[in-house]
Amino acid sequence: MSVRDLTVLGSASAVPTRSRNHNGYLLRWDGHGVLFDPGEGTQRQMTHAGLSANDVTWICVTHFHGDHCLGVPGIVQRIARDGVAHPVDAAFPASGRPYWERLRHATAFRDTDVIRERPVSGERMALDTGDAPFSLVARRLSHPVEAYGYRLEEPDGVTMLPDELAARGVRGPLIRRLQEDGRVTTPAGRTVTLDECSVTRPGQKVAFVMDTRLCDGVRELAAGTDMLVIESTFLGEDAALAAEYGHLTAAQAGAVAAEAGVGRLVLTHFSERYPAADEHRFADEASAAFGGDITLVRDLDRIPLPPRRLT
């Protein structure tokens, strides 16, 4: 059975707290595992979550501020120590290669050759995902250092319409042939096309947006996604600080979700300046703009992708 869910390994911003680890998010998708922004402590959080290095097939770093990458050395060395045999692709901003190299080879250990570097550059870049059941695009964001968001998207499929098939005499093995060839001839001699008996089933889409101001990249990544994982570092009362430091408020995250037609909004990356008693305010501010499903994450939460959209 295929699994598609997000495990939250950490949800703090620059400074971890007693209840929130540095960033870390593992998106499991049909046997693949995309590890976003492994901050300090990610390796241990994976153990708490019942995950292993063998679950990771991609590492995607948005930028090289410490709370988004200080866990890279531990993850790399765990991949090596556990003898992970499959390729692990590593996407990161090309301009930050010196930081990547320092993190990748931070200490002495028996190295691994399974990690394949995929540096990203330009305003938008599609990454080669091979036989993975999704495409992966990196999009430039607006932050004091070069930063990218990521969008995963599976190809559209089709949903067969039983009534239409029956009305045209398409039964049994002819249904599979219709799906594969796009048209069949029934025993009665009638030619039937796939378009007559099916509707498009949109592929699922997930966007991961970390440190950024509002910009075109945020909107492009979020558009039409089933799940948007997005930073909401500040509350609205600190919007000026958010703009100064290159971050979003919860209200801005909610407005993005509403404009983009998001299925599920996942809020994370909370500043340590706010006490735990105020955390509900992030969801409150986001919900003022977005009337859909909102999840304000806790560390070690496991969040399923929403059900497929029918059209």
GUKEKOL-605800 format. One record per residue (C-alpha): residue in three letters; x, y, z. Coordinates in nm, 2 decimals. Last residue first. Layout:
GUKEKOL-605800
<site aa="ALA" xx="X" yy="Y" zz="Z"/>
...
This chain:
GUKEKOL-605800
<site aa="THR" xx="-1.14" yy="1.72" zz="-1.07"/>
<site aa="LEU" xx="-1.17" yy="1.44" zz="-0.82"/>
<site aa="ARG" xx="-0.92" yy="1.59" zz="-0.57"/>
<site aa="ARG" xx="-0.73" yy="1.31" zz="-0.40"/>
<site aa="PRO" xx="-0.77" yy="1.28" zz="-0.03"/>
<site aa="PRO" xx="-0.55" yy="1.51" zz="0.18"/>
<site aa="LEU" xx="-0.19" yy="1.42" zz="0.24"/>
<site aa="PRO" xx="-0.14" yy="1.26" zz="0.58"/>
<site aa="ILE" xx="0.02" yy="1.46" zz="0.86"/>
<site aa="ARG" xx="0.25" yy="1.28" zz="1.11"/>
<site aa="ASP" xx="0.33" yy="1.50" zz="1.40"/>
<site aa="LEU" xx="0.67" yy="1.44" zz="1.55"/>
<site aa="ASP" xx="0.71" yy="1.80" zz="1.65"/>
<site aa="ARG" xx="0.39" yy="1.99" zz="1.67"/>
<site aa="VAL" xx="0.23" yy="2.15" zz="1.36"/>
<site aa="LEU" xx="-0.05" yy="2.40" zz="1.32"/>
<site aa="THR" xx="-0.27" yy="2.23" zz="1.07"/>
<site aa="ILE" xx="-0.52" yy="2.43" zz="0.88"/>
<site aa="ASP" xx="-0.80" yy="2.28" zz="0.66"/>
<site aa="GLY" xx="-0.99" yy="2.55" zz="0.46"/>
<site aa="GLY" xx="-1.13" yy="2.89" zz="0.55"/>
<site aa="PHE" xx="-0.82" yy="3.09" zz="0.47"/>
<site aa="ALA" xx="-0.80" yy="3.46" zz="0.55"/>
<site aa="ALA" xx="-0.91" yy="3.48" zz="0.91"/>
<site aa="SER" xx="-0.79" yy="3.12" zz="0.94"/>
<site aa="ALA" xx="-0.43" yy="3.23" zz="0.92"/>
<site aa="GLU" xx="-0.46" yy="3.47" zz="1.21"/>
<site aa="ASP" xx="-0.64" yy="3.21" zz="1.43"/>
<site aa="ALA" xx="-0.39" yy="2.94" zz="1.34"/>
<site aa="PHE" xx="-0.10" yy="3.15" zz="1.44"/>
<site aa="ARG" xx="-0.29" yy="3.28" zz="1.75"/>
<site aa="HIS" xx="-0.31" yy="2.92" zz="1.88"/>
<site aa="GLU" xx="0.06" yy="2.95" zz="1.96"/>
<site aa="ASP" xx="0.02" yy="3.22" zz="2.21"/>
<site aa="ALA" xx="0.02" yy="3.00" zz="2.52"/>
<site aa="ALA" xx="0.34" yy="2.84" zz="2.40"/>
<site aa="PRO" xx="0.52" yy="3.16" zz="2.44"/>
<site aa="TYR" xx="0.62" yy="3.37" zz="2.13"/>
<site aa="ARG" xx="0.98" yy="3.49" zz="2.08"/>
<site aa="GLU" xx="1.09" yy="3.14" zz="1.99"/>
<site aa="SER" xx="0.98" yy="3.21" zz="1.63"/>
<site aa="PHE" xx="0.76" yy="2.94" zz="1.47"/>
<site aa="HIS" xx="0.88" yy="2.75" zz="1.16"/>
<site aa="THR" xx="0.54" yy="2.57" zz="1.09"/>
<site aa="LEU" xx="0.19" yy="2.61" zz="0.94"/>
<site aa="VAL" xx="0.04" yy="2.34" zz="0.73"/>
<site aa="LEU" xx="-0.24" yy="2.45" zz="0.50"/>
<site aa="ARG" xx="-0.45" yy="2.17" zz="0.34"/>
<site aa="GLY" xx="-0.63" yy="2.19" zz="0.01"/>
<site aa="VAL" xx="-0.47" yy="2.51" zz="-0.13"/>
<site aa="GLY" xx="-0.67" yy="2.73" zz="-0.37"/>
<site aa="ALA" xx="-0.38" yy="2.96" zz="-0.43"/>
<site aa="GLU" xx="-0.54" yy="3.29" zz="-0.31"/>
<site aa="ALA" xx="-0.67" yy="3.13" zz="0.01"/>
<site aa="ALA" xx="-0.33" yy="2.96" zz="0.08"/>
<site aa="VAL" xx="-0.14" yy="3.28" zz="0.02"/>
<site aa="ALA" xx="-0.38" yy="3.47" zz="0.25"/>
<site aa="GLY" xx="-0.33" yy="3.21" zz="0.52"/>
<site aa="ALA" xx="0.05" yy="3.24" zz="0.49"/>
<site aa="GLN" xx="0.03" yy="3.62" zz="0.51"/>
<site aa="ALA" xx="-0.18" yy="3.60" zz="0.82"/>
<site aa="ALA" xx="0.07" yy="3.36" zz="0.98"/>
<site aa="THR" xx="0.34" yy="3.61" zz="0.91"/>
<site aa="LEU" xx="0.61" yy="3.55" zz="0.65"/>
<site aa="HIS" xx="0.99" yy="3.59" zz="0.67"/>
<site aa="GLY" xx="1.27" yy="3.79" zz="0.51"/>
<site aa="TYR" xx="1.43" yy="3.95" zz="0.82"/>
<site aa="GLU" xx="1.30" yy="4.30" zz="0.76"/>
<site aa="ALA" xx="0.96" yy="4.19" zz="0.62"/>
<site aa="ALA" xx="0.90" yy="3.97" zz="0.92"/>
<site aa="LEU" xx="1.01" yy="4.24" zz="1.16"/>
<site aa="ALA" xx="0.76" yy="4.48" zz="1.01"/>
<site aa="ALA" xx="0.49" yy="4.22" zz="1.03"/>
<site aa="ASP" xx="0.54" yy="4.18" zz="1.41"/>
<site aa="GLU" xx="0.18" yy="4.25" zz="1.51"/>
<site aa="GLY" xx="0.08" yy="4.00" zz="1.24"/>
<site aa="LEU" xx="0.24" yy="3.70" zz="1.41"/>
<site aa="PHE" xx="0.58" yy="3.58" zz="1.30"/>
<site aa="THR" xx="0.75" yy="3.27" zz="1.17"/>
<site aa="SER" xx="0.47" yy="3.14" zz="0.96"/>
<site aa="GLU" xx="0.67" yy="2.91" zz="0.74"/>
<site aa="ILE" xx="0.48" yy="2.70" zz="0.48"/>
<site aa="VAL" xx="0.39" yy="2.34" zz="0.41"/>
<site aa="LEU" xx="0.12" yy="2.37" zz="0.14"/>
<site aa="MET" xx="-0.09" yy="2.05" zz="0.08"/>
<site aa="ASP" xx="-0.32" yy="1.97" zz="-0.21"/>
<site aa="THR" xx="-0.15" yy="2.24" zz="-0.42"/>
<site aa="GLY" xx="-0.34" yy="2.45" zz="-0.66"/>
<site aa="ALA" xx="-0.09" yy="2.74" zz="-0.67"/>
<site aa="ALA" xx="0.15" yy="2.72" zz="-0.37"/>
<site aa="LEU" xx="0.48" yy="2.72" zz="-0.56"/>
<site aa="GLU" xx="0.38" yy="3.00" zz="-0.80"/>
<site aa="ARG" xx="0.25" yy="3.21" zz="-0.51"/>
<site aa="VAL" xx="0.56" yy="3.18" zz="-0.31"/>
<site aa="GLY" xx="0.78" yy="3.24" zz="-0.61"/>
<site aa="ASP" xx="0.59" yy="3.56" zz="-0.70"/>
<site aa="CYS" xx="0.70" yy="3.71" zz="-0.37"/>
<site aa="LEU" xx="0.59" yy="3.74" zz="0.00"/>
<site aa="ARG" xx="0.90" yy="3.74" zz="0.21"/>
<site aa="THR" xx="1.09" yy="3.41" zz="0.25"/>
<site aa="ASP" xx="1.21" yy="3.14" zz="0.48"/>
<site aa="MET" xx="1.04" yy="2.81" zz="0.40"/>
<site aa="VAL" xx="0.80" yy="2.71" zz="0.14"/>
<site aa="PHE" xx="0.74" yy="2.34" zz="0.07"/>
<site aa="ALA" xx="0.47" yy="2.27" zz="-0.19"/>
<site aa="VAL" xx="0.27" yy="1.95" zz="-0.24"/>
<site aa="LYS" xx="0.08" yy="1.84" zz="-0.55"/>
<site aa="GLN" xx="-0.14" yy="1.54" zz="-0.61"/>
<site aa="GLY" xx="-0.22" yy="1.45" zz="-0.97"/>
<site aa="PRO" xx="-0.55" yy="1.57" zz="-1.11"/>
<site aa="ARG" xx="-0.79" yy="1.30" zz="-1.22"/>
<site aa="THR" xx="-0.91" yy="1.37" zz="-1.57"/>
<site aa="VAL" xx="-1.24" yy="1.23" zz="-1.66"/>
<site aa="SER" xx="-1.32" yy="0.90" zz="-1.83"/>
<site aa="CYS" xx="-1.55" yy="0.71" zz="-2.07"/>
<site aa="GLU" xx="-1.58" yy="0.94" zz="-2.38"/>
<site aa="ASP" xx="-1.22" yy="1.07" zz="-2.35"/>
<site aa="LEU" xx="-1.09" yy="0.71" zz="-2.36"/>
<site aa="THR" xx="-1.23" yy="0.65" zz="-2.70"/>
<site aa="VAL" xx="-1.48" yy="0.40" zz="-2.82"/>
<site aa="THR" xx="-1.50" yy="0.25" zz="-3.17"/>
<site aa="ARG" xx="-1.82" yy="0.04" zz="-3.22"/>
<site aa="GLY" xx="-1.80" yy="-0.30" zz="-3.39"/>
<site aa="ALA" xx="-2.05" yy="-0.48" zz="-3.17"/>
<site aa="PRO" xx="-1.76" yy="-0.67" zz="-3.01"/>
<site aa="THR" xx="-1.62" yy="-0.33" zz="-2.90"/>
<site aa="THR" xx="-1.34" yy="-0.15" zz="-3.08"/>
<site aa="VAL" xx="-1.09" yy="0.02" zz="-2.85"/>
<site aa="ARG" xx="-0.94" yy="0.36" zz="-2.79"/>
<site aa="GLY" xx="-0.68" yy="0.53" zz="-2.57"/>
<site aa="ASP" xx="-0.43" yy="0.24" zz="-2.60"/>
<site aa="GLU" xx="-0.36" yy="0.17" zz="-2.23"/>
<site aa="GLN" xx="-0.68" yy="0.28" zz="-2.06"/>
<site aa="LEU" xx="-0.89" yy="0.14" zz="-2.35"/>
<site aa="ARG" xx="-0.70" yy="-0.19" zz="-2.33"/>
<site aa="ARG" xx="-0.76" yy="-0.21" zz="-1.95"/>
<site aa="ILE" xx="-1.14" yy="-0.15" zz="-2.01"/>
<site aa="LEU" xx="-1.14" yy="-0.40" zz="-2.30"/>
<site aa="PRO" xx="-1.03" yy="-0.68" zz="-2.06"/>
<site aa="GLY" xx="-1.37" yy="-0.68" zz="-1.89"/>
<site aa="ARG" xx="-1.64" yy="-0.45" zz="-2.04"/>
<site aa="VAL" xx="-1.68" yy="-0.17" zz="-2.29"/>
<site aa="GLY" xx="-2.04" yy="-0.19" zz="-2.43"/>
<site aa="ARG" xx="-2.08" yy="0.18" zz="-2.49"/>
<site aa="ALA" xx="-2.34" yy="0.23" zz="-2.22"/>
<site aa="ALA" xx="-2.15" yy="0.01" zz="-1.98"/>
<site aa="LEU" xx="-1.83" yy="0.22" zz="-2.02"/>
<site aa="GLU" xx="-2.03" yy="0.55" zz="-1.97"/>
<site aa="ASP" xx="-2.19" yy="0.41" zz="-1.66"/>
<site aa="PRO" xx="-1.86" yy="0.29" zz="-1.52"/>
<site aa="LEU" xx="-1.68" yy="0.63" zz="-1.56"/>
<site aa="MET" xx="-1.30" yy="0.57" zz="-1.55"/>
<site aa="THR" xx="-1.09" yy="0.82" zz="-1.35"/>
<site aa="VAL" xx="-0.78" yy="0.94" zz="-1.54"/>
<site aa="GLY" xx="-0.43" yy="1.04" zz="-1.43"/>
<site aa="ASP" xx="-0.25" yy="1.37" zz="-1.40"/>
<site aa="PRO" xx="0.12" yy="1.35" zz="-1.34"/>
<site aa="GLU" xx="0.25" yy="1.38" zz="-0.98"/>
<site aa="GLU" xx="0.37" yy="1.71" zz="-0.84"/>
<site aa="LEU" xx="0.64" yy="1.80" zz="-0.59"/>
<site aa="ARG" xx="0.71" yy="2.17" zz="-0.54"/>
<site aa="TYR" xx="1.02" yy="2.31" zz="-0.37"/>
<site aa="GLY" xx="1.11" yy="2.65" zz="-0.23"/>
<site aa="TYR" xx="1.45" yy="2.81" zz="-0.28"/>
<site aa="ALA" xx="1.67" yy="3.05" zz="-0.09"/>
<site aa="GLU" xx="1.97" yy="3.28" zz="-0.17"/>
<site aa="VAL" xx="2.05" yy="3.47" zz="0.15"/>
<site aa="PRO" xx="1.86" yy="3.77" zz="0.28"/>
<site aa="HIS" xx="1.54" yy="3.60" zz="0.17"/>
<site aa="SER" xx="1.30" yy="3.63" zz="-0.13"/>
<site aa="LEU" xx="1.23" yy="3.30" zz="-0.31"/>
<site aa="ARG" xx="1.37" yy="3.11" zz="-0.61"/>
<site aa="ARG" xx="1.17" yy="2.81" zz="-0.73"/>
<site aa="ALA" xx="1.28" yy="2.45" zz="-0.72"/>
<site aa="VAL" xx="1.07" yy="2.19" zz="-0.91"/>
<site aa="LEU" xx="1.03" yy="1.82" zz="-0.85"/>
<site aa="SER" xx="0.83" yy="1.58" zz="-1.06"/>
<site aa="PHE" xx="0.66" yy="1.29" zz="-0.90"/>
<site aa="PRO" xx="0.63" yy="0.91" zz="-0.91"/>
<site aa="ALA" xx="1.01" yy="0.87" zz="-0.89"/>
<site aa="ASP" xx="1.16" yy="0.69" zz="-1.19"/>
<site aa="GLY" xx="1.42" yy="0.95" zz="-1.26"/>
<site aa="THR" xx="1.36" yy="1.27" zz="-1.05"/>
<site aa="ASP" xx="1.56" yy="1.51" zz="-1.27"/>
<site aa="LEU" xx="1.52" yy="1.85" zz="-1.12"/>
<site aa="ALA" xx="1.32" yy="2.13" zz="-1.27"/>
<site aa="MET" xx="1.47" yy="2.48" zz="-1.21"/>
<site aa="ARG" xx="1.32" yy="2.82" zz="-1.15"/>
<site aa="GLU" xx="1.47" yy="3.16" zz="-1.09"/>
<site aa="GLY" xx="1.82" yy="3.05" zz="-1.16"/>
<site aa="SER" xx="2.02" yy="2.79" zz="-0.97"/>
<site aa="VAL" xx="1.99" yy="2.44" zz="-0.81"/>
<site aa="PRO" xx="2.27" yy="2.20" zz="-0.71"/>
<site aa="ARG" xx="2.18" yy="1.84" zz="-0.75"/>
<site aa="GLU" xx="2.45" yy="1.64" zz="-0.57"/>
<site aa="ARG" xx="2.42" yy="1.26" zz="-0.58"/>
<site aa="ILE" xx="2.47" yy="1.08" zz="-0.25"/>
<site aa="VAL" xx="2.53" yy="0.71" zz="-0.28"/>
<site aa="ASP" xx="2.91" yy="0.72" zz="-0.26"/>
<site aa="THR" xx="2.94" yy="0.69" zz="0.11"/>
<site aa="ASP" xx="3.21" yy="0.80" zz="0.35"/>
<site aa="ARG" xx="3.37" yy="0.63" zz="0.65"/>
<site aa="PHE" xx="3.39" yy="0.91" zz="0.89"/>
<site aa="ALA" xx="3.60" yy="1.22" zz="0.98"/>
<site aa="THR" xx="3.40" yy="1.53" zz="1.03"/>
<site aa="ALA" xx="3.21" yy="1.80" zz="0.84"/>
<site aa="HIS" xx="3.24" yy="1.65" zz="0.50"/>
<site aa="ARG" xx="2.88" yy="1.71" zz="0.37"/>
<site aa="LEU" xx="2.85" yy="2.01" zz="0.60"/>
<site aa="ARG" xx="3.16" yy="2.18" zz="0.47"/>
<site aa="GLU" xx="3.08" yy="2.09" zz="0.11"/>
<site aa="TRP" xx="2.73" yy="2.22" zz="0.14"/>
<site aa="TYR" xx="2.86" yy="2.55" zz="0.29"/>
<site aa="PRO" xx="3.10" yy="2.60" zz="-0.01"/>
<site aa="ARG" xx="2.81" yy="2.50" zz="-0.24"/>
<site aa="GLY" xx="2.59" yy="2.78" zz="-0.12"/>
<site aa="SER" xx="2.56" yy="2.95" zz="-0.46"/>
<site aa="ALA" xx="2.43" yy="2.62" zz="-0.61"/>
<site aa="PRO" xx="2.13" yy="2.63" zz="-0.38"/>
<site aa="PHE" xx="2.06" yy="2.28" zz="-0.25"/>
<site aa="ALA" xx="1.93" yy="1.95" zz="-0.39"/>
<site aa="ALA" xx="2.07" yy="1.62" zz="-0.26"/>
<site aa="ASP" xx="1.98" yy="1.29" zz="-0.43"/>
<site aa="VAL" xx="2.01" yy="0.98" zz="-0.23"/>
<site aa="PRO" xx="2.09" yy="0.67" zz="-0.44"/>
<site aa="HIS" xx="2.00" yy="0.33" zz="-0.30"/>
<site aa="ALA" xx="2.24" yy="0.13" zz="-0.09"/>
<site aa="VAL" xx="2.21" yy="0.28" zz="0.26"/>
<site aa="GLY" xx="2.49" yy="0.12" zz="0.45"/>
<site aa="ASP" xx="2.37" yy="0.23" zz="0.80"/>
<site aa="ARG" xx="2.69" yy="0.41" zz="0.87"/>
<site aa="ALA" xx="2.70" yy="0.59" zz="0.54"/>
<site aa="ILE" xx="2.34" yy="0.71" zz="0.56"/>
<site aa="ARG" xx="2.39" yy="0.80" zz="0.92"/>
<site aa="GLN" xx="2.70" yy="1.00" zz="0.82"/>
<site aa="VAL" xx="2.50" yy="1.20" zz="0.57"/>
<site aa="ILE" xx="2.21" yy="1.25" zz="0.82"/>
<site aa="GLY" xx="2.45" yy="1.37" zz="1.10"/>
<site aa="PRO" xx="2.64" yy="1.61" zz="0.87"/>
<site aa="VAL" xx="2.31" yy="1.75" zz="0.72"/>
<site aa="GLY" xx="2.16" yy="1.83" zz="1.06"/>
<site aa="LEU" xx="2.30" yy="2.19" zz="1.06"/>
<site aa="CYS" xx="2.10" yy="2.26" zz="0.74"/>
<site aa="HIS" xx="1.78" yy="2.46" zz="0.79"/>
<site aa="ASP" xx="1.83" yy="2.60" zz="1.14"/>
<site aa="GLY" xx="2.18" yy="2.69" zz="1.03"/>
<site aa="HIS" xx="2.10" yy="2.93" zz="0.75"/>
<site aa="PHE" xx="2.21" yy="2.76" zz="0.43"/>
<site aa="HIS" xx="1.91" yy="2.77" zz="0.21"/>
<site aa="THR" xx="1.61" yy="2.55" zz="0.09"/>
<site aa="VAL" xx="1.79" yy="2.22" zz="0.15"/>
<site aa="CYS" xx="1.63" yy="1.92" zz="-0.02"/>
<site aa="ILE" xx="1.76" yy="1.57" zz="0.07"/>
<site aa="TRP" xx="1.61" yy="1.30" zz="-0.14"/>
<site aa="THR" xx="1.58" yy="0.92" zz="-0.11"/>
<site aa="VAL" xx="1.55" yy="0.90" zz="0.27"/>
<site aa="ASP" xx="1.36" yy="0.60" zz="0.43"/>
<site aa="ASN" xx="1.69" yy="0.40" zz="0.45"/>
<site aa="ALA" xx="1.82" yy="0.66" zz="0.69"/>
<site aa="SER" xx="1.55" yy="0.54" zz="0.94"/>
<site aa="LEU" xx="1.21" yy="0.65" zz="1.07"/>
<site aa="GLY" xx="1.03" yy="0.55" zz="1.39"/>
<site aa="ALA" xx="0.95" yy="0.91" zz="1.47"/>
<site aa="HIS" xx="1.18" yy="0.91" zz="1.78"/>
<site aa="THR" xx="1.46" yy="0.78" zz="1.56"/>
<site aa="MET" xx="1.39" yy="1.05" zz="1.30"/>
<site aa="GLN" xx="1.41" yy="1.31" zz="1.58"/>
<site aa="ARG" xx="1.76" yy="1.18" zz="1.67"/>
<site aa="GLN" xx="1.89" yy="1.23" zz="1.31"/>
<site aa="THR" xx="1.72" yy="1.57" zz="1.29"/>
<site aa="GLY" xx="1.89" yy="1.72" zz="1.59"/>
<site aa="GLU" xx="2.03" yy="2.03" zz="1.42"/>
<site aa="GLY" xx="1.83" yy="2.11" zz="1.11"/>
<site aa="PRO" xx="1.74" yy="1.89" zz="0.82"/>
<site aa="ASP" xx="1.58" yy="2.12" zz="0.57"/>
<site aa="PHE" xx="1.35" yy="1.89" zz="0.37"/>
<site aa="LEU" xx="1.39" yy="1.51" zz="0.37"/>
<site aa="VAL" xx="1.21" yy="1.36" zz="0.07"/>
<site aa="GLY" xx="1.13" yy="0.99" zz="0.12"/>
<site aa="HIS" xx="1.03" yy="0.76" zz="-0.17"/>
<site aa="GLY" xx="0.83" yy="0.44" zz="-0.13"/>
<site aa="ASP" xx="0.50" yy="0.59" zz="-0.25"/>
<site aa="TRP" xx="0.56" yy="0.94" zz="-0.12"/>
<site aa="ARG" xx="0.69" yy="1.00" zz="0.23"/>
<site aa="LEU" xx="0.76" yy="1.36" zz="0.31"/>
<site aa="LEU" xx="1.02" yy="1.40" zz="0.58"/>
<site aa="TYR" xx="1.04" yy="1.74" zz="0.75"/>
<site aa="GLY" xx="1.32" yy="1.89" zz="0.97"/>
<site aa="ASN" xx="1.35" yy="2.23" zz="1.13"/>
<site aa="HIS" xx="1.52" yy="2.28" zz="1.47"/>
<site aa="ASN" xx="1.34" yy="2.11" zz="1.76"/>
<site aa="ARG" xx="1.03" yy="2.25" zz="1.92"/>
<site aa="SER" xx="0.91" yy="2.17" zz="2.28"/>
<site aa="ARG" xx="1.20" yy="2.30" zz="2.49"/>
<site aa="THR" xx="1.28" yy="2.55" zz="2.23"/>
<site aa="PRO" xx="1.50" yy="2.56" zz="1.92"/>
<site aa="VAL" xx="1.64" yy="2.89" zz="1.80"/>
<site aa="ALA" xx="1.64" yy="3.00" zz="1.44"/>
<site aa="SER" xx="1.29" yy="2.88" zz="1.36"/>
<site aa="ALA" xx="1.12" yy="2.59" zz="1.55"/>
<site aa="SER" xx="0.92" yy="2.31" zz="1.38"/>
<site aa="GLY" xx="1.12" yy="1.99" zz="1.40"/>
<site aa="LEU" xx="1.09" yy="1.63" zz="1.28"/>
<site aa="VAL" xx="0.74" yy="1.68" zz="1.13"/>
<site aa="THR" xx="0.65" yy="1.37" zz="0.94"/>
<site aa="LEU" xx="0.46" yy="1.43" zz="0.62"/>
<site aa="ASP" xx="0.24" yy="1.17" zz="0.45"/>
<site aa="ARG" xx="0.19" yy="0.97" zz="0.14"/>
<site aa="VAL" xx="0.20" yy="0.59" zz="0.18"/>
<site aa="SER" xx="0.14" yy="0.34" zz="-0.10"/>
<site aa="MET" xx="0.00" yy="0.00" zz="0.00"/>
